[in-house]
Amino acid sequence: MRGYHFLHTALDAHSRLAYSELLADERKDTAAGFWLRANAWFAESGITVRKVLTDNGSCYRSHAFADALGHIEHRRTRPYRPQTNGKVERFHRTLANEWAYARLYRSDAERCQEFTTWLHTYNFHRGHTALGGQPPATRVPNLSGQYS
């Protein structure tokens, strides 16, 4: 059975640490809930978010998303210019090559389960050229010793 999900991603520009979820839609309440979980995860990791850059999707222009951001500065990309959000776009390309289309999955459940494993590998074990061959977690003090 094929599944259809929307990928929501928050990526720290300094460390390239990524928080990402496969969700059922791109509605305002879904995006707001995603942001609350992402921000809490970054805070637990020792990252204080000061600015957020999103595309111009209606869910990110909503009052619900603005309320979820609270005092955090919100910037939007220029319309029809995905390269403005280059780090997230690159992350999604890497994700497509190394997870989504890297092999055939027997079911949507298997594909979704593999996503969390891939994301862990990306954050804690996969070297990044921009980080001198180190994984993102090495640049985050609260995570640098958690390579399991």
Secondary structure, DSSP 8 states (H G I E B T S, - for coil): -----EEEEEE-TTT--EEEEEES---HHHHHHHHHHHHHHHHHTT----EEEE---GGGSSHHHHHHHTTSEEEE--TT-GGGGHHHHHHHHHHIIIIITTS--SSHHHHHHHHHHHHHHHHHT--BGGGTTB-GGGGSTTTTT---
